[in-house]
Amino acid sequence: MPPLLAVRELSLSYPDGKRALADVNLEVRPRELTVLLGGNGCGKTTLLRCIIHALTPTSGEVWLDGTELTKLSGEALRHARLDIAMIWQQAHLIRRRGVAANVAAGALGRHQTWWTAFGGLPATEKWAARLYLNDVGLGHLAGQRAGTLSGGQAQRVAIARALAQQPRLLLADEPVASLDPEAAHGIMRLLTQLAHRDGLAVLCVLHQVDLAYDYADRIVGMRAGRIAFDSPPASLPRDQVRDLYLADAA
């Protein structure tokens, strides 16, 4: 299956000369959960930000289904980004609003009207939000205020909000970092389901090596802004992953 996301020779250097990314090549395919591992400061989050064009790389290309995102700007970039949803370490829900309303907000990129500009939510999206909540196992909490949720529940709502965007590529930056082990496994099972059952291409940054081995179709290691390895878990020795973190800490 051809890749949905293709990163080609991507590099990023800051004005002070520090190089954050160096000649990164990466592909992510539909129906695939790819996990990105590496120590703090190795470039994982920087890579995600370059993919969504929140950071502009110094050189290289980011392709999404045949469209080069690195050359886009303005309305063309905004439209292309609709195919990419981002999940962060913190859910960033509006605590005083209902769960369904938080989910429906994920669809606002498709609705450019005066009503949505002032925070209005189309009735059709409010209805669809309940379907996305069912997908993440929280349909029964649609009317509850977001501020009452547990950490695991809040992250599931954030995933439902991402689904409301109707993306083809899902990026997740340490989505289980603040969760207990049971909730973390629940989120990883959900991401696996979204890839394998629903056909999304999923790229997930993790620090938990065991979770990567349990759920990833491919594990990609980063060290000092470069790709160190890219392998299915079954053929990746754990010593190689351990060395990745030791080298990053040296």
C-alpha positions as CSV (number, residue, x, y, z in Angstrom):
1,M,0.0,0.0,0.0
2,P,1.5,3.4,-0.9
3,P,2.2,5.8,1.9
4,L,-0.3,8.5,2.8
5,L,2.5,10.6,4.5
6,A,6.0,10.8,3.0
7,V,8.7,12.9,4.6
8,R,11.7,13.3,2.3
9,E,15.2,14.5,3.4
10,L,13.6,16.9,6.0
11,S,16.0,19.2,7.9
12,L,15.5,22.0,10.3
13,S,18.1,24.4,11.6
14,Y,17.5,27.3,14.0
15,P,19.0,30.8,13.6
16,D,21.5,30.0,16.3
17,G,22.9,27.2,14.1
18,K,21.4,24.3,16.2
19,R,20.2,21.5,14.0
20,A,16.9,20.0,15.2
21,L,16.2,17.7,12.3
22,A,18.7,16.2,9.8
23,D,17.8,14.5,6.6
24,V,14.7,12.7,8.0
25,N,12.9,10.2,5.8
26,L,9.7,8.6,7.0
27,E,6.6,7.0,5.5
28,V,3.2,6.3,7.2
29,R,0.6,4.2,5.5
30,P,-3.2,3.9,5.9
31,R,-4.2,1.1,8.3
32,E,-0.8,1.4,10.1
33,L,0.1,2.5,13.6
34,T,3.7,3.8,13.5
35,V,5.3,4.6,16.9
36,L,8.1,7.2,17.1
37,L,10.5,6.6,20.0
38,G,13.4,8.6,21.3
39,G,14.8,10.6,24.2
40,N,13.9,14.1,25.2
41,G,15.1,16.7,22.7
42,C,15.8,14.2,19.9
43,G,13.3,15.9,17.5
44,K,10.1,13.9,17.7
45,T,7.7,16.8,18.4
46,T,9.7,19.0,16.1
47,L,9.1,16.5,13.3
48,L,5.3,16.5,14.0
49,R,5.2,20.3,13.9
50,C,7.0,20.3,10.6
51,I,4.5,17.8,9.2
52,I,1.6,20.1,10.0
53,H,3.6,23.1,8.9
54,A,3.6,24.8,12.3
55,L,7.4,24.9,11.8
56,T,8.9,25.6,8.4
57,P,11.8,23.2,7.6
58,T,15.1,24.5,6.3
59,S,15.1,21.9,3.5
60,G,13.2,18.8,2.5
61,E,9.6,17.9,1.7
62,V,6.4,16.7,3.4
63,W,4.0,15.0,1.1
64,L,0.4,14.1,1.9
65,D,-1.2,11.8,-0.7
66,G,0.6,13.5,-3.5
67,T,0.4,17.1,-2.2
68,E,3.6,18.8,-1.1
69,L,2.6,20.6,2.1
70,T,5.9,22.4,2.5
71,K,5.1,24.5,-0.6
72,L,1.6,25.5,0.6
73,S,0.5,28.6,2.5
74,G,-2.7,30.5,3.3
75,E,-6.0,29.0,2.3
76,A,-4.4,26.1,0.4
77,L,-2.5,25.0,3.5
78,R,-5.5,25.4,5.7
79,H,-7.5,23.2,3.4
80,A,-4.8,20.5,3.2
81,R,-4.5,20.5,7.0
82,L,-8.1,19.3,7.3
83,D,-6.8,15.8,6.4
84,I,-4.5,15.9,9.4
85,A,-5.7,15.8,13.0
86,M,-3.4,16.3,16.0
87,I,-3.7,14.8,19.5
88,W,-1.5,16.4,22.2
89,Q,-0.3,15.1,25.6
90,Q,-3.0,17.2,27.3
91,A,-6.6,17.0,26.0
92,H,-7.1,20.8,26.1
93,L,-10.9,20.5,26.4
94,I,-13.1,23.5,27.3
95,R,-14.0,22.4,30.8
96,R,-17.2,24.4,31.2
97,R,-18.7,23.0,27.9
98,G,-20.4,19.7,27.4
99,V,-18.5,16.7,26.1
100,A,-20.4,16.6,22.8
101,A,-19.8,20.3,22.2
102,N,-16.1,19.8,22.7
103,V,-16.2,17.0,20.1
104,A,-18.2,19.0,17.6
105,A,-15.6,21.7,17.8
106,G,-13.3,19.5,15.9
107,A,-15.5,20.0,12.8
108,L,-15.3,23.8,12.8
109,G,-12.5,23.8,10.2
110,R,-15.1,22.6,7.6
111,H,-17.5,25.4,8.5
112,Q,-16.4,28.9,7.7
113,T,-19.4,31.1,8.7
114,W,-20.1,34.0,11.0
115,W,-21.9,31.7,13.3
116,T,-19.0,29.3,13.8
117,A,-16.6,32.3,14.0
118,F,-18.3,33.2,17.2
119,G,-18.3,29.7,18.6
120,G,-21.5,28.4,17.2
121,L,-21.8,24.7,16.4
122,P,-23.9,23.4,13.5
123,A,-26.7,21.1,14.6
124,T,-25.5,18.4,12.3
125,E,-22.1,18.3,13.9
126,K,-23.6,18.1,17.4
127,W,-25.5,15.0,16.3
128,A,-22.4,13.6,14.6
129,A,-20.4,14.2,17.8
130,R,-22.4,11.6,19.6
131,L,-21.4,9.0,17.0
132,Y,-17.7,9.8,17.4
133,L,-18.2,9.5,21.2
134,N,-19.7,6.1,20.6
135,D,-16.6,5.2,18.6
136,V,-14.3,5.9,21.6
137,G,-16.7,4.3,24.0
138,L,-18.0,7.4,25.7
139,G,-21.4,7.9,24.1
140,H,-23.0,7.8,27.5
141,L,-21.1,10.9,28.6
142,A,-22.2,13.2,25.7
143,G,-24.1,15.5,28.0
144,Q,-21.6,15.7,30.8
145,R,-19.4,18.7,31.4
146,A,-15.8,18.2,30.2
147,G,-14.4,19.4,33.5
148,T,-15.8,16.3,35.3
149,L,-13.9,13.7,33.2
150,S,-11.0,11.6,34.3
151,G,-7.7,11.9,32.4
152,G,-8.3,8.8,30.3
153,Q,-11.8,9.9,29.5
154,A,-10.6,13.4,28.5
155,Q,-8.0,12.0,26.2
156,R,-10.7,9.8,24.5
157,V,-12.8,12.9,24.1
158,A,-9.8,14.6,22.5
159,I,-9.6,11.7,20.1
160,A,-13.3,11.9,19.3
161,R,-12.8,15.6,18.6
162,A,-10.0,14.7,16.2
163,L,-12.3,12.2,14.4
164,A,-14.9,14.9,14.0
165,Q,-12.4,16.7,11.8
166,Q,-12.7,13.6,9.5
167,P,-8.9,13.3,9.0
168,R,-7.0,10.7,7.0
169,L,-3.7,11.1,9.1
170,L,-3.8,11.2,12.9
171,L,-0.7,12.5,14.7
172,A,-0.5,11.9,18.5
173,D,2.3,13.5,20.6
174,E,2.7,11.5,23.8
175,P,-1.1,10.9,24.2
176,V,-0.7,8.6,27.2
177,A,2.1,10.4,29.1
178,S,-0.1,11.6,31.9
179,L,-2.3,8.5,32.2
180,D,-2.2,5.5,34.5
181,P,-1.2,2.1,32.9
182,E,-4.8,0.9,32.4
183,A,-5.9,4.1,30.7
184,A,-2.7,4.2,28.6
185,H,-3.5,0.7,27.2
186,G,-7.0,1.8,26.5
187,I,-5.9,4.7,24.4
188,M,-3.3,2.6,22.5
189,R,-6.0,0.0,21.8
190,L,-8.2,2.8,20.5
191,L,-5.4,4.2,18.2
192,T,-4.8,0.7,16.9
193,Q,-8.5,0.3,16.1
194,L,-8.6,3.6,14.3
195,A,-5.7,2.4,12.1
196,H,-6.6,-1.2,11.5
197,R,-10.4,-1.0,11.4
198,D,-11.1,2.6,10.2
199,G,-8.2,2.9,7.8
200,L,-6.4,5.9,9.3
201,A,-2.7,6.4,9.0
202,V,-1.5,7.0,12.6
203,L,1.8,8.3,13.8
204,C,2.2,8.3,17.6
205,V,5.1,9.7,19.7
206,L,5.7,7.6,22.8
207,H,8.3,7.2,25.6
208,Q,6.9,3.9,26.8
209,V,8.9,1.2,25.0
210,D,6.6,-1.6,26.2
211,L,3.5,0.0,24.7
212,A,5.4,0.5,21.4
213,Y,6.1,-3.3,21.2
214,D,2.6,-4.2,22.3
215,Y,0.7,-2.0,19.7
216,A,2.9,-0.7,16.9
217,D,3.0,-2.0,13.4
218,R,6.3,-0.2,13.0
219,I,8.7,1.4,15.5
220,V,10.8,4.3,14.3
221,G,13.7,5.5,16.5
222,M,15.1,9.0,16.5
223,R,18.5,10.1,17.9
224,A,19.8,13.7,17.6
225,G,17.4,14.7,14.9
226,R,18.0,11.7,12.7
227,I,16.1,8.4,12.1
228,A,18.1,5.7,13.8
229,F,16.0,2.7,12.8
230,D,12.6,1.9,11.2
231,S,11.4,-1.7,11.9
232,P,8.5,-3.9,12.7
233,P,8.6,-4.8,16.5
234,A,9.1,-8.5,15.9
235,S,12.4,-7.9,14.2
236,L,13.7,-5.1,16.4
237,P,15.9,-6.1,19.3
238,R,15.1,-4.3,22.5
239,D,18.8,-3.7,23.1
240,Q,18.7,-1.5,20.0
241,V,15.9,0.6,21.5
242,R,17.7,0.8,24.9
243,D,20.9,1.9,23.1
244,L,18.8,4.7,21.5
245,Y,17.9,6.2,24.8
246,L,21.4,5.7,26.3
247,A,23.0,7.4,23.3
248,D,20.5,10.2,23.5
249,A,21.2,10.8,27.2
250,A,25.0,10.7,26.7
